[in-house]
Structures are given as structure tokens and as C-alpha cells.
Amino acid sequence: MSSHFRLVPVAATRPPGRARGPRLAALTLAALIVPGCTAAPTPFAGPDPADPQVRVPPATYRSALRDYSSARPSEPKPWIQRDDGAAPQPKKDAP
């Protein structure tokens, strides 16, 4: 079955003298430069931390060891006992 349309290379459909390379390079460069020109966000919202007249809440002490529990080694158990304790319990049938 023959086609009525002739195959034309893509390069032949572009107007002569119009290269995409420089235009693409300029757009890529602009895409990389423009975001760097925006204003940097402020790291905090509130009074100036360098101002000695600003009132601050008092410092409180919280122990880093408040929730400490001893984790001393225990006697090892056989693997079967360890696995049985971690396995889900079978459901009991209701009467």
C-alpha cells in the first residue's frame, strides 16, 4: 500500500538561518539566573535578637535524663520463647 504523502526530513521544514541552539542556551541561562535575583526570605519573624531591650521568657531547666530507664543486658532466652512472645495471638471463636 503506497502513501500519497512524501516523507520530508524535519530539518527541511525549518526556515533557513534559524538555529535553536543560541535561543535555547539563552533561555536556560535566564532560568538559572532569575531565581537568584529574588529577595532572600527572613529567617524569623519577630523582634531583633540583637536588641537588648527586648523582653524574653525566662530560661527553664529540663533534665536530659528525666525519662532515662536502665537498659542493662538481660539473660538471653531461647529463640522459640522470644518468637512466641512477639507472635500475634490466635483469635478465639465466639460462642
PDB file of N, CA, C and O in Angstrom:
ATOM      1  N   MET A   1       0.839  -1.150   0.000  1.00  0.00           N
ATOM      2  CA  MET A   1       0.000   0.000   0.000  1.00  0.00           C
ATOM      3  C   MET A   1       0.897   1.229   0.000  1.00  0.00           C
ATOM      4  O   MET A   1       1.716   1.386   0.905  1.00  0.00           O
ATOM      5  N   SER A   2       0.771   2.058  -0.939  1.00  0.00           N
ATOM      6  CA  SER A   2       1.647   3.224  -1.040  1.00  0.00           C
ATOM      7  C   SER A   2       0.970   4.435  -0.421  1.00  0.00           C
ATOM      8  O   SER A   2      -0.256   4.526  -0.358  1.00  0.00           O
ATOM      9  N   SER A   3       1.797   5.351   0.029  1.00  0.00           N
ATOM     10  CA  SER A   3       1.294   6.559   0.648  1.00  0.00           C
ATOM     11  C   SER A   3       1.290   7.697  -0.369  1.00  0.00           C
ATOM     12  O   SER A   3       2.142   7.752  -1.256  1.00  0.00           O
ATOM     13  N   HIS A   4       0.352   8.578  -0.236  1.00  0.00           N
ATOM     14  CA  HIS A   4       0.279   9.741  -1.123  1.00  0.00           C
ATOM     15  C   HIS A   4       1.155  10.883  -0.619  1.00  0.00           C
ATOM     16  O   HIS A   4       1.373  11.860  -1.336  1.00  0.00           O
ATOM     17  N   PHE A   5       1.657  10.767   0.604  1.00  0.00           N
ATOM     18  CA  PHE A   5       2.462  11.838   1.191  1.00  0.00           C
ATOM     19  C   PHE A   5       3.929  11.486   1.098  1.00  0.00           C
ATOM     20  O   PHE A   5       4.326  10.343   1.323  1.00  0.00           O
ATOM     21  N   ARG A   6       4.717  12.469   0.770  1.00  0.00           N
ATOM     22  CA  ARG A   6       6.154  12.282   0.663  1.00  0.00           C
ATOM     23  C   ARG A   6       6.794  12.557   2.030  1.00  0.00           C
ATOM     24  O   ARG A   6       6.437  13.541   2.678  1.00  0.00           O
ATOM     25  N   LEU A   7       7.722  11.718   2.481  1.00  0.00           N
ATOM     26  CA  LEU A   7       8.418  11.923   3.747  1.00  0.00           C
ATOM     27  C   LEU A   7       9.423  13.053   3.589  1.00  0.00           C
ATOM     28  O   LEU A   7      10.244  13.037   2.671  1.00  0.00           O
ATOM     29  N   VAL A   8       9.358  14.037   4.488  1.00  0.00           N
ATOM     30  CA  VAL A   8      10.238  15.199   4.441  1.00  0.00           C
ATOM     31  C   VAL A   8      11.016  15.237   5.746  1.00  0.00           C
ATOM     32  O   VAL A   8      10.411  15.147   6.814  1.00  0.00           O
ATOM     33  N   PRO A   9      12.350  15.370   5.697  1.00  0.00           N
ATOM     34  CA  PRO A   9      13.113  15.466   6.935  1.00  0.00           C
ATOM     35  C   PRO A   9      12.700  16.698   7.741  1.00  0.00           C
ATOM     36  O   PRO A   9      12.299  17.713   7.172  1.00  0.00           O
ATOM     37  N   VAL A  10      12.799  16.602   9.073  1.00  0.00           N
ATOM     38  CA  VAL A  10      12.394  17.687   9.963  1.00  0.00           C
ATOM     39  C   VAL A  10      13.227  18.932   9.702  1.00  0.00           C
ATOM     40  O   VAL A  10      12.689  20.039   9.734  1.00  0.00           O
ATOM     41  N   ALA A  11      14.506  18.789   9.448  1.00  0.00           N
ATOM     42  CA  ALA A  11      15.375  19.938   9.209  1.00  0.00           C
ATOM     43  C   ALA A  11      14.933  20.720   7.982  1.00  0.00           C
ATOM     44  O   ALA A  11      15.181  21.923   7.911  1.00  0.00           O
ATOM     45  N   ALA A  12      14.298  20.093   7.030  1.00  0.00           N
ATOM     46  CA  ALA A  12      13.866  20.777   5.821  1.00  0.00           C
ATOM     47  C   ALA A  12      12.627  21.628   6.072  1.00  0.00           C
ATOM     48  O   ALA A  12      12.326  22.509   5.267  1.00  0.00           O
ATOM     49  N   THR A  13      11.895  21.391   7.171  1.00  0.00           N
ATOM     50  CA  THR A  13      10.696  22.170   7.454  1.00  0.00           C
ATOM     51  C   THR A  13      11.005  23.472   8.177  1.00  0.00           C
ATOM     52  O   THR A  13      10.160  24.367   8.183  1.00  0.00           O
ATOM     53  N   ARG A  14      12.180  23.619   8.789  1.00  0.00           N
ATOM     54  CA  ARG A  14      12.569  24.843   9.476  1.00  0.00           C
ATOM     55  C   ARG A  14      13.020  25.895   8.469  1.00  0.00           C
ATOM     56  O   ARG A  14      13.655  25.566   7.467  1.00  0.00           O
ATOM     57  N   PRO A  15      12.692  27.160   8.730  1.00  0.00           N
ATOM     58  CA  PRO A  15      13.212  28.207   7.846  1.00  0.00           C
ATOM     59  C   PRO A  15      14.732  28.259   7.938  1.00  0.00           C
ATOM     60  O   PRO A  15      15.279  28.026   9.016  1.00  0.00           O
ATOM     61  N   PRO A  16      15.419  28.551   6.864  1.00  0.00           N
ATOM     62  CA  PRO A  16      16.880  28.597   6.912  1.00  0.00           C
ATOM     63  C   PRO A  16      17.366  29.755   7.777  1.00  0.00           C
ATOM     64  O   PRO A  16      16.754  30.823   7.820  1.00  0.00           O
ATOM     65  N   GLY A  17      18.488  29.515   8.468  1.00  0.00           N
ATOM     66  CA  GLY A  17      19.120  30.556   9.278  1.00  0.00           C
ATOM     67  C   GLY A  17      18.513  30.721  10.665  1.00  0.00           C
ATOM     68  O   GLY A  17      18.857  31.676  11.360  1.00  0.00           O
ATOM     69  N   ARG A  18      17.637  29.841  11.089  1.00  0.00           N
ATOM     70  CA  ARG A  18      17.030  29.958  12.415  1.00  0.00           C
ATOM     71  C   ARG A  18      17.467  28.768  13.255  1.00  0.00           C
ATOM     72  O   ARG A  18      16.826  27.717  13.255  1.00  0.00           O
ATOM     73  N   ALA A  19      18.553  28.953  13.957  1.00  0.00           N
ATOM     74  CA  ALA A  19      19.069  27.879  14.803  1.00  0.00           C
ATOM     75  C   ALA A  19      18.431  27.971  16.184  1.00  0.00           C
ATOM     76  O   ALA A  19      18.210  29.068  16.696  1.00  0.00           O
ATOM     77  N   ARG A  20      18.136  26.826  16.785  1.00  0.00           N
ATOM     78  CA  ARG A  20      17.537  26.809  18.112  1.00  0.00           C
ATOM     79  C   ARG A  20      18.578  26.816  19.215  1.00  0.00           C
ATOM     80  O   ARG A  20      18.249  27.111  20.364  1.00  0.00           O
ATOM     81  N   GLY A  21      19.814  26.503  18.899  1.00  0.00           N
ATOM     82  CA  GLY A  21      20.845  26.391  19.928  1.00  0.00           C
ATOM     83  C   GLY A  21      21.056  27.654  20.740  1.00  0.00           C
ATOM     84  O   GLY A  21      20.984  27.588  21.967  1.00  0.00           O
ATOM     85  N   PRO A  22      21.313  28.811  20.121  1.00  0.00           N
ATOM     86  CA  PRO A  22      21.524  30.029  20.904  1.00  0.00           C
ATOM     87  C   PRO A  22      20.289  30.454  21.699  1.00  0.00           C
ATOM     88  O   PRO A  22      20.408  30.935  22.825  1.00  0.00           O
ATOM     89  N   ARG A  23      19.125  30.278  21.124  1.00  0.00           N
ATOM     90  CA  ARG A  23      17.904  30.658  21.828  1.00  0.00           C
ATOM     91  C   ARG A  23      17.690  29.757  23.046  1.00  0.00           C
ATOM     92  O   ARG A  23      17.310  30.231  24.116  1.00  0.00           O
ATOM     93  N   LEU A  24      17.931  28.478  22.879  1.00  0.00           N
ATOM     94  CA  LEU A  24      17.786  27.534  23.985  1.00  0.00           C
ATOM     95  C   LEU A  24      18.815  27.812  25.076  1.00  0.00           C
ATOM     96  O   LEU A  24      18.501  27.717  26.263  1.00  0.00           O
ATOM     97  N   ALA A  25      20.030  28.151  24.686  1.00  0.00           N
ATOM     98  CA  ALA A  25      21.064  28.465  25.667  1.00  0.00           C
ATOM     99  C   ALA A  25      20.700  29.721  26.448  1.00  0.00           C
ATOM    100  O   ALA A  25      20.925  29.775  27.657  1.00  0.00           O
ATOM    101  N   ALA A  26      20.146  30.728  25.788  1.00  0.00           N
ATOM    102  CA  ALA A  26      19.754  31.962  26.467  1.00  0.00           C
ATOM    103  C   ALA A  26      18.616  31.707  27.446  1.00  0.00           C
ATOM    104  O   ALA A  26      18.627  32.248  28.552  1.00  0.00           O
ATOM    105  N   LEU A  27      17.636  30.898  27.067  1.00  0.00           N
ATOM    106  CA  LEU A  27      16.529  30.582  27.970  1.00  0.00           C
ATOM    107  C   LEU A  27      17.000  29.775  29.177  1.00  0.00           C
ATOM    108  O   LEU A  27      16.539  30.001  30.296  1.00  0.00           O
ATOM    109  N   THR A  28      17.902  28.852  28.954  1.00  0.00           N
ATOM    110  CA  THR A  28      18.436  28.053  30.058  1.00  0.00           C
ATOM    111  C   THR A  28      19.223  28.929  31.023  1.00  0.00           C
ATOM    112  O   THR A  28      19.085  28.787  32.238  1.00  0.00           O
ATOM    113  N   LEU A  29      20.035  29.821  30.504  1.00  0.00           N
ATOM    114  CA  LEU A  29      20.818  30.730  31.340  1.00  0.00           C
ATOM    115  C   LEU A  29      19.893  31.641  32.142  1.00  0.00           C
ATOM    116  O   LEU A  29      20.137  31.876  33.325  1.00  0.00           O
ATOM    117  N   ALA A  30      18.843  32.153  31.520  1.00  0.00           N
ATOM    118  CA  ALA A  30      17.896  33.014  32.227  1.00  0.00           C
ATOM    119  C   ALA A  30      17.172  32.239  33.322  1.00  0.00           C
ATOM    120  O   ALA A  30      16.929  32.772  34.405  1.00  0.00           O
ATOM    121  N   ALA A  31      16.833  30.997  33.047  1.00  0.00           N
ATOM    122  CA  ALA A  31      16.144  30.182  34.052  1.00  0.00           C
ATOM    123  C   ALA A  31      17.026  29.909  35.259  1.00  0.00           C
ATOM    124  O   ALA A  31      16.517  29.712  36.362  1.00  0.00           O
ATOM    125  N   LEU A  32      18.335  29.894  35.068  1.00  0.00           N
ATOM    126  CA  LEU A  32      19.246  29.660  36.181  1.00  0.00           C
ATOM    127  C   LEU A  32      19.563  30.936  36.944  1.00  0.00           C
ATOM    128  O   LEU A  32      19.817  30.882  38.148  1.00  0.00           O
ATOM    129  N   ILE A  33      19.553  32.082  36.274  1.00  0.00           N
ATOM    130  CA  ILE A  33      19.946  33.339  36.905  1.00  0.00           C
ATOM    131  C   ILE A  33      18.786  34.020  37.618  1.00  0.00           C
ATOM    132  O   ILE A  33      18.978  34.540  38.717  1.00  0.00           O
ATOM    133  N   VAL A  34      17.599  34.037  37.040  1.00  0.00           N
ATOM    134  CA  VAL A  34      16.477  34.799  37.584  1.00  0.00           C
ATOM    135  C   VAL A  34      16.118  34.385  39.012  1.00  0.00           C
ATOM    136  O   VAL A  34      15.889  35.278  39.827  1.00  0.00           O
ATOM    137  N   PRO A  35      16.050  33.108  39.377  1.00  0.00           N
ATOM    138  CA  PRO A  35      15.710  32.782  40.770  1.00  0.00           C
ATOM    139  C   PRO A  35      16.746  33.299  41.774  1.00  0.00           C
ATOM    140  O   PRO A  35      16.403  33.523  42.935  1.00  0.00           O
ATOM    141  N   GLY A  36      17.975  33.491  41.369  1.00  0.00           N
ATOM    142  CA  GLY A  36      18.992  34.008  42.281  1.00  0.00           C
ATOM    143  C   GLY A  36      18.845  35.488  42.556  1.00  0.00           C
ATOM    144  O   GLY A  36      19.483  36.006  43.473  1.00  0.00           O
ATOM    145  N   CYS A  37      18.027  36.180  41.793  1.00  0.00           N
ATOM    146  CA  CYS A  37      17.845  37.617  41.964  1.00  0.00           C
ATOM    147  C   CYS A  37      16.698  37.946  42.919  1.00  0.00           C
ATOM    148  O   CYS A  37      16.497  39.119  43.235  1.00  0.00           O
ATOM    149  N   THR A  38      15.962  36.981  43.375  1.00  0.00           N
ATOM    150  CA  THR A  38      14.851  37.248  44.278  1.00  0.00           C
ATOM    151  C   THR A  38      15.379  37.529  45.671  1.00  0.00           C
ATOM    152  O   THR A  38      16.493  37.132  46.013  1.00  0.00           O
ATOM    153  N   ALA A  39      14.586  38.209  46.468  1.00  0.00           N
ATOM    154  CA  ALA A  39      14.984  38.562  47.833  1.00  0.00           C
ATOM    155  C   ALA A  39      15.028  37.304  48.698  1.00  0.00           C
ATOM    156  O   ALA A  39      14.194  36.409  48.559  1.00  0.00           O
ATOM    157  N   ALA A  40      15.993  37.255  49.572  1.00  0.00           N
ATOM    158  CA  ALA A  40      16.123  36.115  50.478  1.00  0.00           C
ATOM    159  C   ALA A  40      15.046  36.209  51.557  1.00  0.00           C
ATOM    160  O   ALA A  40      14.781  37.305  52.051  1.00  0.00           O
ATOM    161  N   PRO A  41      14.421  35.099  51.936  1.00  0.00           N
ATOM    162  CA  PRO A  41      13.398  35.142  52.976  1.00  0.00           C
ATOM    163  C   PRO A  41      14.023  35.433  54.337  1.00  0.00           C
ATOM    164  O   PRO A  41      15.164  35.051  54.598  1.00  0.00           O
ATOM    165  N   THR A  42      13.272  36.111  55.201  1.00  0.00           N
ATOM    166  CA  THR A  42      13.777  36.384  56.539  1.00  0.00           C
ATOM    167  C   THR A  42      13.736  35.097  57.339  1.00  0.00           C
ATOM    168  O   THR A  42      12.754  34.358  57.262  1.00  0.00           O
ATOM    169  N   PRO A  43      14.781  34.810  58.107  1.00  0.00           N
ATOM    170  CA  PRO A  43      14.823  33.540  58.836  1.00  0.00           C
ATOM    171  C   PRO A  43      13.864  33.492  60.028  1.00  0.00           C
ATOM    172  O   PRO A  43      13.572  32.405  60.526  1.00  0.00           O
ATOM    173  N   PHE A  44      13.369  34.637  60.495  1.00  0.00           N
ATOM    174  CA  PHE A  44      12.462  34.648  61.631  1.00  0.00           C
ATOM    175  C   PHE A  44      11.530  35.841  61.504  1.00  0.00           C
ATOM    176  O   PHE A  44      11.817  36.792  60.777  1.00  0.00           O
ATOM    177  N   ALA A  45      10.440  35.787  62.198  1.00  0.00           N
ATOM    178  CA  ALA A  45       9.522  36.912  62.237  1.00  0.00           C
ATOM    179  C   ALA A  45       9.370  37.307  63.685  1.00  0.00           C
ATOM    180  O   ALA A  45       8.856  36.529  64.489  1.00  0.00           O
ATOM    181  N   GLY A  46       9.800  38.483  64.026  1.00  0.00           N
ATOM    182  CA  GLY A  46       9.708  38.942  65.398  1.00  0.00           C
ATOM    183  C   GLY A  46      10.711  40.039  65.664  1.00  0.00           C
ATOM    184  O   GLY A  46      11.277  40.613  64.733  1.00  0.00           O
ATOM    185  N   PRO A  47      10.931  40.330  66.918  1.00  0.00           N
ATOM    186  CA  PRO A  47      11.855  41.410  67.257  1.00  0.00           C
ATOM    187  C   PRO A  47      13.300  41.054  66.922  1.00  0.00           C
ATOM    188  O   PRO A  47      13.651  39.886  66.754  1.00  0.00           O
ATOM    189  N   ASP A  48      14.105  42.067  66.832  1.00  0.00           N
ATOM    190  CA  ASP A  48      15.518  41.887  66.512  1.00  0.00           C
ATOM    191  C   ASP A  48      16.215  41.167  67.674  1.00  0.00           C
ATOM    192  O   ASP A  48      16.157  41.658  68.801  1.00  0.00           O
ATOM    193  N   PRO A  49      16.865  40.033  67.446  1.00  0.00           N
ATOM    194  CA  PRO A  49      17.505  39.307  68.548  1.00  0.00           C
ATOM    195  C   PRO A  49      18.723  40.034  69.115  1.00  0.00           C
ATOM    196  O   PRO A  49      19.183  39.704  70.208  1.00  0.00           O
ATOM    197  N   ALA A  50      19.247  41.014  68.391  1.00  0.00           N
ATOM    198  CA  ALA A  50      20.403  41.747  68.895  1.00  0.00           C
ATOM    199  C   ALA A  50      19.997  42.918  69.789  1.00  0.00           C
ATOM    200  O   ALA A  50      20.864  43.567  70.374  1.00  0.00           O
ATOM    201  N   ASP A  51      18.706  43.202  69.907  1.00  0.00           N
ATOM    202  CA  ASP A  51      18.230  44.319  70.714  1.00  0.00           C
ATOM    203  C   ASP A  51      18.181  43.903  72.182  1.00  0.00           C
ATOM    204  O   ASP A  51      17.432  42.988  72.523  1.00  0.00           O
ATOM    205  N   PRO A  52      18.965  44.553  73.077  1.00  0.00           N
ATOM    206  CA  PRO A  52      18.970  44.146  74.485  1.00  0.00           C
ATOM    207  C   PRO A  52      17.713  44.569  75.241  1.00  0.00           C
ATOM    208  O   PRO A  52      17.506  44.107  76.363  1.00  0.00           O
ATOM    209  N   GLN A  53      16.875  45.422  74.678  1.00  0.00           N
ATOM    210  CA  GLN A  53      15.663  45.885  75.353  1.00  0.00           C
ATOM    211  C   GLN A  53      14.473  44.944  75.154  1.00  0.00           C
ATOM    212  O   GLN A  53      13.434  45.126  75.788  1.00  0.00           O
ATOM    213  N   VAL A  54      14.612  43.951  74.290  1.00  0.00           N
ATOM    214  CA  VAL A  54      13.509  43.037  74.003  1.00  0.00           C
ATOM    215  C   VAL A  54      13.314  42.097  75.176  1.00  0.00           C
ATOM    216  O   VAL A  54      14.273  41.539  75.708  1.00  0.00           O
ATOM    217  N   ARG A  55      12.052  41.927  75.577  1.00  0.00           N
ATOM    218  CA  ARG A  55      11.741  41.011  76.685  1.00  0.00           C
ATOM    219  C   ARG A  55      11.676  39.578  76.158  1.00  0.00           C
ATOM    220  O   ARG A  55      11.121  39.323  75.089  1.00  0.00           O
ATOM    221  N   VAL A  56      12.234  38.676  76.899  1.00  0.00           N
ATOM    222  CA  VAL A  56      12.238  37.263  76.523  1.00  0.00           C
ATOM    223  C   VAL A  56      11.715  36.437  77.690  1.00  0.00           C
ATOM    224  O   VAL A  56      11.809  36.870  78.838  1.00  0.00           O
ATOM    225  N   PRO A  57      11.164  35.252  77.419  1.00  0.00           N
ATOM    226  CA  PRO A  57      10.710  34.410  78.530  1.00  0.00           C
ATOM    227  C   PRO A  57      11.909  33.885  79.322  1.00  0.00           C
ATOM    228  O   PRO A  57      12.994  33.723  78.764  1.00  0.00           O
ATOM    229  N   PRO A  58      11.722  33.619  80.614  1.00  0.00           N
ATOM    230  CA  PRO A  58      12.837  33.130  81.417  1.00  0.00           C
ATOM    231  C   PRO A  58      13.277  31.733  80.972  1.00  0.00           C
ATOM    232  O   PRO A  58      12.478  30.939  80.476  1.00  0.00           O
ATOM    233  N   ALA A  59      14.541  31.464  81.160  1.00  0.00           N
ATOM    234  CA  ALA A  59      15.076  30.145  80.827  1.00  0.00           C
ATOM    235  C   ALA A  59      14.655  29.152  81.900  1.00  0.00           C
ATOM    236  O   ALA A  59      14.679  29.471  83.089  1.00  0.00           O
ATOM    237  N   THR A  60      14.272  27.955  81.486  1.00  0.00           N
ATOM    238  CA  THR A  60      13.885  26.916  82.441  1.00  0.00           C
ATOM    239  C   THR A  60      14.809  25.723  82.269  1.00  0.00           C
ATOM    240  O   THR A  60      15.366  25.494  81.195  1.00  0.00           O
ATOM    241  N   TYR A  61      14.960  24.973  83.343  1.00  0.00           N
ATOM    242  CA  TYR A  61      15.819  23.798  83.310  1.00  0.00           C
ATOM    243  C   TYR A  61      14.968  22.561  83.071  1.00  0.00           C
ATOM    244  O   TYR A  61      13.969  22.337  83.755  1.00  0.00           O
ATOM    245  N   ARG A  62      15.376  21.758  82.088  1.00  0.00           N
ATOM    246  CA  ARG A  62      14.754  20.461  81.843  1.00  0.00           C
ATOM    247  C   ARG A  62      15.869  19.437  81.732  1.00  0.00           C
ATOM    248  O   ARG A  62      16.753  19.567  80.885  1.00  0.00           O
ATOM    249  N   SER A  63      15.833  18.440  82.566  1.00  0.00           N
ATOM    250  CA  SER A  63      16.880  17.431  82.586  1.00  0.00           C
ATOM    251  C   SER A  63      16.837  16.579  81.319  1.00  0.00           C
ATOM    252  O   SER A  63      15.767  16.181  80.857  1.00  0.00           O
ATOM    253  N   ALA A  64      17.995  16.312  80.779  1.00  0.00           N
ATOM    254  CA  ALA A  64      18.077  15.444  79.609  1.00  0.00           C
ATOM    255  C   ALA A  64      17.913  13.979  80.006  1.00  0.00           C
ATOM    256  O   ALA A  64      17.650  13.135  79.149  1.00  0.00           O
ATOM    257  N   LEU A  65      18.064  13.670  81.279  1.00  0.00           N
ATOM    258  CA  LEU A  65      17.980  12.286  81.747  1.00  0.00           C
ATOM    259  C   LEU A  65      16.665  12.015  82.467  1.00  0.00           C
ATOM    260  O   LEU A  65      16.561  11.000  83.155  1.00  0.00           O
ATOM    261  N   ARG A  66      15.657  12.874  82.342  1.00  0.00           N
ATOM    262  CA  ARG A  66      14.400  12.735  83.059  1.00  0.00           C
ATOM    263  C   ARG A  66      13.715  11.414  82.732  1.00  0.00           C
ATOM    264  O   ARG A  66      13.203  10.756  83.637  1.00  0.00           O
ATOM    265  N   ASP A  67      13.692  11.015  81.483  1.00  0.00           N
ATOM    266  CA  ASP A  67      12.994   9.791  81.084  1.00  0.00           C
ATOM    267  C   ASP A  67      13.926   8.593  80.954  1.00  0.00           C
ATOM    268  O   ASP A  67      13.606   7.636  80.249  1.00  0.00           O
ATOM    269  N   TYR A  68      15.049   8.632  81.609  1.00  0.00           N
ATOM    270  CA  TYR A  68      16.027   7.552  81.492  1.00  0.00           C
ATOM    271  C   TYR A  68      15.524   6.289  82.186  1.00  0.00           C
ATOM    272  O   TYR A  68      14.988   6.344  83.293  1.00  0.00           O
ATOM    273  N   SER A  69      15.703   5.170  81.527  1.00  0.00           N
ATOM    274  CA  SER A  69      15.447   3.877  82.160  1.00  0.00           C
ATOM    275  C   SER A  69      16.647   2.984  81.842  1.00  0.00           C
ATOM    276  O   SER A  69      17.176   3.005  80.731  1.00  0.00           O
ATOM    277  N   SER A  70      17.051   2.230  82.801  1.00  0.00           N
ATOM    278  CA  SER A  70      18.224   1.391  82.644  1.00  0.00           C
ATOM    279  C   SER A  70      18.004   0.340  81.560  1.00  0.00           C
ATOM    280  O   SER A  70      16.932  -0.260  81.472  1.00  0.00           O
ATOM    281  N   ALA A  71      19.005   0.129  80.756  1.00  0.00           N
ATOM    282  CA  ALA A  71      18.907  -0.863  79.686  1.00  0.00           C
ATOM    283  C   ALA A  71      20.037  -1.874  79.827  1.00  0.00           C
ATOM    284  O   ALA A  71      20.736  -2.197  78.866  1.00  0.00           O
ATOM    285  N   ARG A  72      20.192  -2.352  81.024  1.00  0.00           N
ATOM    286  CA  ARG A  72      21.255  -3.336  81.267  1.00  0.00           C
ATOM    287  C   ARG A  72      20.923  -4.633  80.548  1.00  0.00           C
ATOM    288  O   ARG A  72      19.751  -4.952  80.350  1.00  0.00           O
ATOM    289  N   PRO A  73      21.940  -5.376  80.160  1.00  0.00           N
ATOM    290  CA  PRO A  73      21.687  -6.648  79.466  1.00  0.00           C
ATOM    291  C   PRO A  73      20.931  -7.633  80.346  1.00  0.00           C
ATOM    292  O   PRO A  73      21.130  -7.672  81.560  1.00  0.00           O
ATOM    293  N   SER A  74      20.074  -8.418  79.735  1.00  0.00           N
ATOM    294  CA  SER A  74      19.335  -9.443  80.463  1.00  0.00           C
ATOM    295  C   SER A  74      19.813 -10.806  79.989  1.00  0.00           C
ATOM    296  O   SER A  74      20.586 -10.925  79.038  1.00  0.00           O
ATOM    297  N   GLU A  75      19.343 -11.800  80.663  1.00  0.00           N
ATOM    298  CA  GLU A  75      19.720 -13.155  80.296  1.00  0.00           C
ATOM    299  C   GLU A  75      19.099 -13.508  78.946  1.00  0.00           C
ATOM    300  O   GLU A  75      17.924 -13.220  78.721  1.00  0.00           O
ATOM    301  N   PRO A  76      19.852 -14.118  78.056  1.00  0.00           N
ATOM    302  CA  PRO A  76      19.279 -14.483  76.764  1.00  0.00           C
ATOM    303  C   PRO A  76      18.261 -15.611  76.912  1.00  0.00           C
ATOM    304  O   PRO A  76      18.409 -16.493  77.758  1.00  0.00           O
ATOM    305  N   LYS A  77      17.243 -15.566  76.088  1.00  0.00           N
ATOM    306  CA  LYS A  77      16.214 -16.605  76.084  1.00  0.00           C
ATOM    307  C   LYS A  77      16.364 -17.401  74.797  1.00  0.00           C
ATOM    308  O   LYS A  77      16.930 -16.901  73.825  1.00  0.00           O
ATOM    309  N   PRO A  78      15.865 -18.630  74.776  1.00  0.00           N
ATOM    310  CA  PRO A  78      15.874 -19.394  73.537  1.00  0.00           C
ATOM    311  C   PRO A  78      15.010 -18.688  72.487  1.00  0.00           C
ATOM    312  O   PRO A  78      14.062 -17.983  72.831  1.00  0.00           O
ATOM    313  N   TRP A  79      15.340 -18.881  71.212  1.00  0.00           N
ATOM    314  CA  TRP A  79      14.641 -18.203  70.128  1.00  0.00           C
ATOM    315  C   TRP A  79      13.163 -18.532  70.099  1.00  0.00           C
ATOM    316  O   TRP A  79      12.355 -17.671  69.753  1.00  0.00           O
ATOM    317  N   ILE A  80      12.789 -19.739  70.447  1.00  0.00           N
ATOM    318  CA  ILE A  80      11.372 -20.123  70.395  1.00  0.00           C
ATOM    319  C   ILE A  80      10.566 -19.293  71.389  1.00  0.00           C
ATOM    320  O   ILE A  80       9.478 -18.821  71.058  1.00  0.00           O
ATOM    321  N   GLN A  81      11.083 -19.109  72.596  1.00  0.00           N
ATOM    322  CA  GLN A  81      10.368 -18.308  73.594  1.00  0.00           C
ATOM    323  C   GLN A  81      10.275 -16.845  73.157  1.00  0.00           C
ATOM    324  O   GLN A  81       9.245 -16.202  73.360  1.00  0.00           O
ATOM    325  N   ARG A  82      11.343 -16.319  72.560  1.00  0.00           N
ATOM    326  CA  ARG A  82      11.329 -14.922  72.104  1.00  0.00           C
ATOM    327  C   ARG A  82      10.315 -14.746  70.980  1.00  0.00           C
ATOM    328  O   ARG A  82       9.589 -13.752  70.953  1.00  0.00           O
ATOM    329  N   ASP A  83      10.259 -15.702  70.048  1.00  0.00           N
ATOM    330  CA  ASP A  83       9.331 -15.604  68.934  1.00  0.00           C
ATOM    331  C   ASP A  83       7.881 -15.765  69.390  1.00  0.00           C
ATOM    332  O   ASP A  83       6.995 -15.080  68.880  1.00  0.00           O
ATOM    333  N   ASP A  84       7.631 -16.658  70.339  1.00  0.00           N
ATOM    334  CA  ASP A  84       6.265 -16.866  70.816  1.00  0.00           C
ATOM    335  C   ASP A  84       5.724 -15.621  71.510  1.00  0.00           C
ATOM    336  O   ASP A  84       4.526 -15.346  71.438  1.00  0.00           O
ATOM    337  N   GLY A  85       6.579 -14.875  72.169  1.00  0.00           N
ATOM    338  CA  GLY A  85       6.133 -13.651  72.838  1.00  0.00           C
ATOM    339  C   GLY A  85       5.810 -12.544  71.855  1.00  0.00           C
ATOM    340  O   GLY A  85       4.989 -11.679  72.159  1.00  0.00           O
ATOM    341  N   ALA A  86       6.424 -12.546  70.696  1.00  0.00           N
ATOM    342  CA  ALA A  86       6.199 -11.487  69.708  1.00  0.00           C
ATOM    343  C   ALA A  86       5.136 -11.856  68.691  1.00  0.00           C
ATOM    344  O   ALA A  86       4.662 -10.985  67.960  1.00  0.00           O
ATOM    345  N   ALA A  87       4.748 -13.119  68.622  1.00  0.00           N
ATOM    346  CA  ALA A  87       3.779 -13.560  67.611  1.00  0.00           C
ATOM    347  C   ALA A  87       2.372 -13.093  67.990  1.00  0.00           C
ATOM    348  O   ALA A  87       2.055 -13.015  69.177  1.00  0.00           O
ATOM    349  N   PRO A  88       1.524 -12.783  67.006  1.00  0.00           N
ATOM    350  CA  PRO A  88       0.134 -12.411  67.315  1.00  0.00           C
ATOM    351  C   PRO A  88      -0.611 -13.597  67.899  1.00  0.00           C
ATOM    352  O   PRO A  88      -0.390 -14.748  67.524  1.00  0.00           O
ATOM    353  N   GLN A  89      -1.488 -13.285  68.817  1.00  0.00           N
ATOM    354  CA  GLN A  89      -2.262 -14.323  69.483  1.00  0.00           C
ATOM    355  C   GLN A  89      -3.410 -14.763  68.575  1.00  0.00           C
ATOM    356  O   GLN A  89      -4.027 -13.922  67.921  1.00  0.00           O
ATOM    357  N   PRO A  90      -3.708 -16.056  68.523  1.00  0.00           N
ATOM    358  CA  PRO A  90      -4.812 -16.529  67.685  1.00  0.00           C
ATOM    359  C   PRO A  90      -6.150 -16.019  68.242  1.00  0.00           C
ATOM    360  O   PRO A  90      -6.331 -15.907  69.455  1.00  0.00           O
ATOM    361  N   LYS A  91      -7.096 -15.708  67.312  1.00  0.00           N
ATOM    362  CA  LYS A  91      -8.408 -15.228  67.727  1.00  0.00           C
ATOM    363  C   LYS A  91      -9.225 -16.385  68.260  1.00  0.00           C
ATOM    364  O   LYS A  91      -9.181 -17.496  67.731  1.00  0.00           O
ATOM    365  N   LYS A  92      -9.974 -16.107  69.320  1.00  0.00           N
ATOM    366  CA  LYS A  92     -10.837 -17.133  69.911  1.00  0.00           C
ATOM    367  C   LYS A  92     -12.228 -17.010  69.280  1.00  0.00           C
ATOM    368  O   LYS A  92     -12.744 -15.906  69.108  1.00  0.00           O
ATOM    369  N   ASP A  93     -12.815 -18.132  68.946  1.00  0.00           N
ATOM    370  CA  ASP A  93     -14.150 -18.124  68.350  1.00  0.00           C
ATOM    371  C   ASP A  93     -15.175 -17.801  69.409  1.00  0.00           C
ATOM    372  O   ASP A  93     -15.115 -18.326  70.521  1.00  0.00           O
ATOM    373  N   ALA A  94     -16.137 -16.922  69.067  1.00  0.00           N
ATOM    374  CA  ALA A  94     -17.213 -16.554  69.994  1.00  0.00           C
ATOM    375  C   ALA A  94     -18.284 -17.623  69.958  1.00  0.00           C
ATOM    376  O   ALA A  94     -18.556 -18.176  68.892  1.00  0.00           O
ATOM    377  N   PRO A  95     -18.925 -17.946  71.133  1.00  0.00           N
ATOM    378  CA  PRO A  95     -19.974 -18.998  71.160  1.00  0.00           C
ATOM    379  C   PRO A  95     -21.252 -18.562  70.519  1.00  0.00           C
ATOM    380  O   PRO A  95     -22.212 -19.332  70.468  1.00  0.00           O
TER     381      PRO A  95
END
